Amino acid sequence: MAPDVSFYEPGEGRPHEIRLADQEARLRRVLVAAVPHAPALRAALRAAGRGAEEFGLADLARVPLLRKEHLPATQADAPPFGGWLGRPSGTRRIFVSPGPIYEPEADDEDYWGFTPALHAAGFRSGDVVMNTFSYHFTPAGAMFDGALAALRCVVVPAGVGSLEIQVKTLQDLGARGFVGTPSFLAAVLARIVEPAGRCPLEVAFVSGEPLPESLRVELESRGPRVSQGYATGDFGLIAYECPARSGLHVADRVFVELVDPATGAPVAPGEAGEVALTFLHDLYPLLRLATGDLSRFAEGSCPCGRTAPRLAGILGRVGDAVKVRGLFLHPQELDRAVARHPEVLRYQASVTRGDDYQDVLTVTVEPSSGASGDLTTDLGRSIREATRLRAVVAAVEPGTIPDGAKKIVDRRHWD
């Protein structure tokens, strides 16, 4: 069943120049409120040569990029938030994403901003919804839990548990909605065998992984209408799909630039660039967070009537971090795991896609001649502890991994 095209917030259809004026005013309020408490923010404004009271959206180009891959080191130097926390109080939770990266959550209703996205996807009051994002350490489970509560949906906090239990639960409860990664939705739907099985799902919202159109077609052939969104663990919702599926509408809660990864300068209209985000909230007002994701703005207007700029999907990555099963995998995390095993001379990780659409992480290692026979098992356990990801560990002969090889290679292909 296709969702209706009504807006959750009237502002989704306002003229874009009014949106920009409101965002600029909001940015200024955020900076004025946060500057007394956030030394990193004060340093960024000094680098830009602007005070909080006079700062505008155009001045963001003067601020140096803050690279997401550098956040672990930035936070380690000034724990826990790298000097960017803009409020002395009002933090409800602190999450821990791989890196580690610490992420605060304010005590606002739907702080992470997913209500317009879920409404556009067709979720409505009273829906029973399976939330299959993790509720442990990382923020994704809480992100959607808050938005579903704001929509007055009935949440089943399923997390990433047993597939058999997931399927039985959604069938027993007649769950209409699903949120999770595309690969996990595929795994759940694969366990529902027709005609004996029944799939009550009508709407699904997926994030954390690419959604190839071929996979969407396959998923929708099994029942639910599948919509997608783009988010980060630092801010929550960045952009979301409408029923017209003509790109991802940027949420008003953030200001998005597409920049040259080398210089930080905005790219020309129509060109692809790295997504840089400024969060318009005084709890955690990061300026120009460079995500490592590449995108471009879609051209023309959207037939749905929403007027926000649209991202034409995520086109690739820059930098060394790779997203695996919805979690970022950083080379330094693997370095820490491998460092526990000095008998490993060299390693390389690769990410592939299995026939069931699940990501497969394989770590190839060159062991020393004195390595124990349990090395692959023990290293697999260390990798799991350091990254929260299961890996297939394979030992190869010394000299197999080339000198200067990348530590993480993404071999997945998206159509």
N, C-alpha and C positions, 0 to 999 in steps of 0.2 A: 504494500500500500504506500503510495507516494505521500510525503508530508505536505501540509498546506504551506502556502508561501507567505503567511503572516509573519511579521517581525516580532521577536521577543522584546526588543527595545525600539521605540520609534526612531531613535537616532540612527539606526542602521540605514535609513533611507534619506537622511538629510543631505543637503548639498555639501560637497567635499570641502569647499572653502570654509564653511562653518565648522566642520569637524576639525580642520587644521587650526583654526583660531581657538577652539575650545582646548585642543591638545596643547597648544602653546601656553595658554593661560594655566592649564593644569600643571604643565612642566614647571612653570615658574613658581607656583604654589608649593609643589613638591620640593623643589630645590631650597626655597626659603625655609621650609619646615625642617628639612633634613640636614642642611649644611652644618648647624651647630653640633651635630652628633656624629658626623661621618667624615673622618679625616681624609679618606680616599676621595670622596666627593669634592672636598675643598681643594685638594691637589689637582683634580681634573679641571675644575673651574679656573684655577690659577693658570694652568697650561693653556686654557682657551682664551685667557685674558678678559674674562667676563665675570661680573658679579651675579649672584643668584637673582637679584631683583630685575636685572636687565637681560637675562639670558633668554634667547629664543631658539626655535627649532633650527634656524639657519646656522646658529652658532655651534651646533653639534659637530659639524665638519671640522671644527678647530680642536675637538677633544680627541686625544689619542685612543685608538681602539684598545679595548680590554678583551684579550683573547680568552675564550672559555677554557682552552687547554692549559692556560696559565693560572686559572683560579685555584687549583690545589696548592700551588706554591705561594700565591698571593695570600690565601687564607692561612697557610702555615706561618707566614711571616707576621701576620696580624690576626691571630685567632679570635673568634671563629669565622668571621665574615669578611676579613680582609680590609676592614675599615669602612665598609659600605653600608652598615646598618644605620638607618636614618631615624630610628625611634629608640628612646631608652626603655620603652615599655610597649605592650601590645602584641608581643610575639606569642602565638598560641602553641606552635609546634616547631621543632627543628628536624629536618630530614637530612639523610646522608646518602648522596648519590655516589656512584663510582668515581674515584679520583684520589682521596675522597673530596667531595664538594659538599659543604654544608649550606642548606637552604632554609631560610626562615619562612614561616607562614603567619600572616596577621590574623587577628581575631575577627575579620570581616566575614559576612555571609558570602559564600562563593568567592573567596579571595582569589582563586586561580582562574576565574572568569569563563567557565565552560558553559554556562547556561544558554547564551545565544546559539552556540554551536550545537548543543544537544536539541534545542528547540527546532533549529533549522533541519536537523536530521529526523525529526518526527517524534521525539520523546515527549510524552504528555503526562499530566498529573494522573496519579493512580497506576501508572505502568509498573509492573514488577520487572526489575532490571538486574541482570547478572553483571556485577562489576568484577572483572577478572584481572584487573591490574593489581600489582602487589601492594599490600597494606604494611609491609615490613621495611622500615628504613627509608625507602625511596618514596617520593611524594605522589606518584601516579594514582594509587588507590584513593588517597584522600582528595586529590584534585576532583575526581569524578564523583566521589561520595558527596562532597559539598554541593556540587552543581545539581546532582540528582535530587538532593534534599530540597534545594531551592525551587526545583520544578515540582516538588511534592510527589516524586516517584517513590516506589517502595524498593529499597536497595537490598540485594542479596550480596553481602561482602564475600564473594567467592575466592578472590585472589587467584593464585595459579595452582590450585590443588588438582587432585586426581581428575582425569577426564571422565572416568566412569561416574564419579560423584557429581561432576558438573552437569553431565547430560541428564542424569536422573533428577537432579534438583530442578533444572530448567523445565523438564517435562512435568514433574509433579506440581510445581508452582505455576505452570503456565506462563513462564516469563515471556513478556512481549519484547523486551529490549536486552541488548548485549553491549558492553563496552570492553575493549581489550585490544590486543595486537591482531593484525590480519592473520598471521600464522596460527595464533591460538584459536581464533574463530574457525579457521579451516579445520583444525584438529577436532574441535568440538562437533562441527557439523558432519565430519566424516564418521563420527561414532553413532550418528542417528541414521539407522538403516531403514529405508523405506521398503515395502509399505507398512511393515509392522511398527516402525518408529514414527514418531510424530514430532514436528518442529514447530513450537508455538511462536518462535521469534519472528517479529515483523520488521523491527528496525535494529540496526547495529551501528555503532560509532567506533572507528578504529584509529589508532595512532601508534607512534613508537617505531614503526617500520614503513617502508614504501608499500604502496598498494598498487601493484601493476593492474592495468585494466583487465587483463586476462584472468587474474585471480578474482577481481571484483565480479566479473561475469559468472565465474564458477560459484562463488559464494552466494550470489543472488539467485542462481538457479536452484539453490536448496532452501530458499525461503525469505530471509530478511533483506530489506533494502539497506545497502551498506554505504555510509558516509564516512569521510575522513577529516582529520584535523592535524594541525602542526603545532607542537608545543615544546617547551623546554622545562626541565626541572627547576630552573631558576625563577621563572615568571609564571608558568602555566600556559594558557592559551595564547597563541600568536595569530593563527589564521584558521579558517574553517570553510568547509564546503556548504553551499546552498543547494536547493533542489535542482538548479540549472546545471550544476557541475561544470562551471566555466572558469575554474580556478579557485583559489583559497582566499576568501575575504579576510583582510587584515583586521584584527580586533582593535577597537578604539583605545583599549587599555595600554597599548604599546605603540611606539613610533618605530617604524621599520625603514632602514636604509639598505640599499644594495651598493656595496663598495668594492673597490679594487682591493683584493687581499694583500697586495704588496704595499700599497700606499695609504689605504684607508680613505681615499677620495671617492666620492659618489660616482658611479658609472653613468654613462650616457643613457637616455631613455631607450628602452628596448633591449639593452645589453644585459647579459647575465653578470651577477656579482655575488659577493658573499653577504649573507644576511647579518646585519648588525642591528641590535635591539636596544632601545631605551625604554625602561619600565617607568610608567607614569604613576608611581605609588611611593609614598614617603617611607614605607618600611624598608625597602631594599632598592633604592633608586640607582641601579647600575646604569651607566651611560655608555652607549655604543659597545655592548657586549657582542663580540665577533663570534658567531656560532660555529663557523667552519662549514656551514651549509651553503650551497650555491643555488640561486634561483634568479628569476627575472619577473618583472611585472607583466601581467597579461594586458593586452591592448583592448580598447573599446569598453563599452558599458556592459553590465550583466542584465539579462532579461528578468532576473528576480526582483530588480529594483533597489538592491543594496548598492551603495555608492562608494564604499571603501575601496582602496586599491586592492588588487588581487594578485597573489603570487601564483605563478604558473607551475606549481609543484616544486619539489626539491630535485635539482638536476644533478647533484653530486656533492662531493665533499672536498674541502681543502684541509691541510693539516694531517696529523698522525692518528687522531682518535677515530675509531670506527664503531658504529652502533651495531650491537649484536643482541638479538632477542629483546629489543627495546631498551637495552642498557649500553651506555658508552663504555668502550674498552680503550683504556689509555696505555700506551707503551710502558709508562712508569709502573703501572700496576703489575704487568707481566714481569718487569725487571725485579720488583720486590719478591714475587713468587719464585722466580728462577734463582735469585740470590740465596735462597735457603738451601740450594742444592749446588754446591761448588763443583760437583763433578760434571755439570753441564758446561760444555765449552762454548756453545753457540746455540741460538734458537731462532725460530721464525714461526709466527702464527698466521694462519690463513682462515678466511671465512668463506664458506660456500653455502649453497641453498640446496636442501634435500628435496626429494620428490614430494614430501608432505608439506612443503613450503616452510619448514623449520630451518633456522640458521644452524649451521654446523661449524663449530670452532675446533680447528685442528692445530696443535702445537708440535712442530717438528724440532727435535733436539739432537745435537751431536754430543754424546757422552764421552767422558774420558775412559781410558782403558780400565781404570779401577772402579767404574761405576757399578753399583749394586744392581741385581736383577729386578729389584722393586722400584727402580727409579721412575718409570713411567706412571706407576700407580701413585707413588708418593708425590710426584710433581703435579699430577692431576688434582690431587687433594689440595696442594698448596695454591694452585691456580683458582680452584673453587673458593677457597677461603679469601684470597686476595681480590677476586673480581666478581664473585657471586655467579660465575658462569661455569658450566661443565665443559670440559675440553677433552677431545681425543688426543692423547699424547703418543707420538710415534718417534722411536729412536732411529737415526740414520748414521751412516758412516761419516767420520770426520772428512770435511772438504765438500760435503754435499750442498751446504748452504753457502752461497757466494759471499765473498767479502763485500761489506757495505750494503748488504741486503736490507730492505725495510723490515722492521720488526713485526708489522701487521700488514698483511696483504688482503685486500677485499676482492674476492674472485666471483662475487655474485653478479648476475646479469638481470636487469629489469627491463621488461618490454612495455 
